[in-house]
Amino acid sequence: MLTVQEADRLGRNLLEGLIVLNDLFEQGVAVKILEGIAAGEHTERSLILDLALALAEDRRRDIARKTRNGLESAARHGRKGGRPRVVDDDKRRAILARRAEGQSLRQIARGVGVSLAVVHGEVKAAEADVQQQP
């Protein structure tokens, strides 16, 4: 028996969920759903299982749409999501100057006080900017 919290855990969309259910039932595996409209033990496909999967896909689509709308609205108002930048212009200049002097990325990270990944990203971005200029 396969136990899942809700029917939406069986697949990313309706078709995938139905395929997973069919495969499980063909192999003789029962499915126990703990919450939602399809809560209970199932040994074969039923209308309630299909409906639960369809509702889950619709819910996912709504979440994606609302997220997209929210991000677009924030962008129109000049806001951008994500973590705040760690590197300001002074740190960027220091990183690039140290790199021009031949320091390793690790030395730069320790000297400037940022992570190795941040230094790598800044150096890579600067190299990409140089390549794009004619």
C-alpha positions in Angstrom: 0.0 0.0 0.0 1.2 3.5 -0.9 0.2 6.2 1.6 0.1 9.9 0.5 -1.0 13.0 2.3 -3.2 14.2 -0.5 -4.0 13.0 -4.0 -2.0 15.8 -5.6 1.2 14.0 -4.3 0.7 11.3 -6.9 1.8 13.5 -9.8 2.5 17.0 -11.0 -0.6 17.2 -13.2 -3.8 15.3 -13.9 -2.3 13.0 -16.6 0.7 12.1 -14.6 -1.4 11.3 -11.5 -3.7 9.1 -13.6 -0.8 7.2 -15.1 0.7 6.7 -11.6 -2.6 5.4 -10.3 -3.1 3.1 -13.2 0.4 1.7 -12.8 -0.1 1.1 -9.1 -3.4 -0.5 -9.4 -2.2 -2.8 -12.2 0.6 -3.9 -9.9 -1.9 -4.6 -7.1 -0.8 -1.7 -5.0 -3.5 0.0 -3.0 -3.4 3.7 -2.4 -4.3 5.3 0.9 -5.0 9.1 0.8 -4.9 10.7 4.2 -6.6 14.1 3.5 -8.9 15.8 1.0 -12.0 14.7 -0.9 -10.5 11.4 -1.8 -9.4 10.4 1.7 -9.5 6.7 2.3 -8.1 3.5 0.8 -8.4 2.8 -2.9 -7.7 -0.3 -4.9 -9.0 0.9 -8.2 -9.7 4.2 -10.0 -12.8 6.0 -9.2 -14.5 9.3 -10.1 -13.6 10.8 -6.7 -9.8 10.0 -7.3 -10.0 11.5 -10.8 -11.8 14.6 -9.4 -9.2 15.0 -6.6 -6.4 14.9 -9.2 -8.2 17.4 -11.5 -8.8 19.8 -8.6 -5.2 19.6 -7.5 -4.1 20.5 -11.0 -6.5 23.4 -11.1 -5.2 24.6 -7.7 -1.6 24.4 -9.0 -2.5 26.4 -12.1 -4.2 29.1 -9.9 -1.1 29.3 -7.6 1.2 29.7 -10.6 -1.1 32.4 -12.2 -1.3 34.4 -8.9 2.4 34.2 -8.4 3.1 35.4 -12.0 0.6 38.2 -11.5 2.1 39.2 -8.3 5.6 39.3 -9.7 4.5 41.3 -12.7 2.7 43.8 -10.4 5.8 44.2 -8.3 8.0 44.7 -11.4 5.6 47.5 -12.6 6.1 49.2 -9.2 9.8 48.9 -9.4 10.2 46.1 -6.9 12.1 42.9 -7.6 12.0 39.7 -5.6 14.9 37.7 -4.3 17.6 38.2 -1.7 19.2 41.6 -1.4 22.5 41.9 -3.1 25.6 41.3 -0.9 28.0 43.2 -3.1 27.8 47.0 -3.5 29.8 49.0 -6.1 32.8 49.4 -3.7 33.0 45.7 -3.1 32.6 45.0 -6.8 35.5 47.3 -7.6 37.6 45.7 -4.9 36.9 42.2 -6.2 37.7 43.1 -9.8 40.9 45.1 -8.8 42.2 42.1 -6.7 41.4 39.8 -9.6 43.3 42.0 -12.0 46.3 41.8 -9.6 46.2 38.1 -10.0 44.7 37.1 -6.6 42.8 33.8 -6.4 39.1 33.7 -5.9 39.6 32.3 -2.3 42.0 35.1 -1.4 39.6 37.7 -2.7 36.7 36.2 -0.8 38.6 36.3 2.5 40.0 39.8 1.8 36.7 41.4 0.9 34.6 39.4 3.4 32.2 37.7 1.0 31.6 34.1 0.0 33.6 32.3 -2.7 30.4 31.9 -4.7 29.7 35.7 -4.6 33.3 36.4 -5.8 32.9 33.8 -8.6 29.6 35.4 -9.7 31.0 38.9 -9.8 34.1 37.9 -11.8 32.1 35.9 -14.2 29.6 38.7 -14.7 32.5 41.2 -15.3 34.0 38.8 -17.9 30.6 38.4 -19.6 30.3 42.3 -19.7 33.7 42.6 -21.4 32.8 39.9 -24.0 29.5 41.7 -24.9 31.2 45.0 -25.6 32.2 45.5 -29.2 
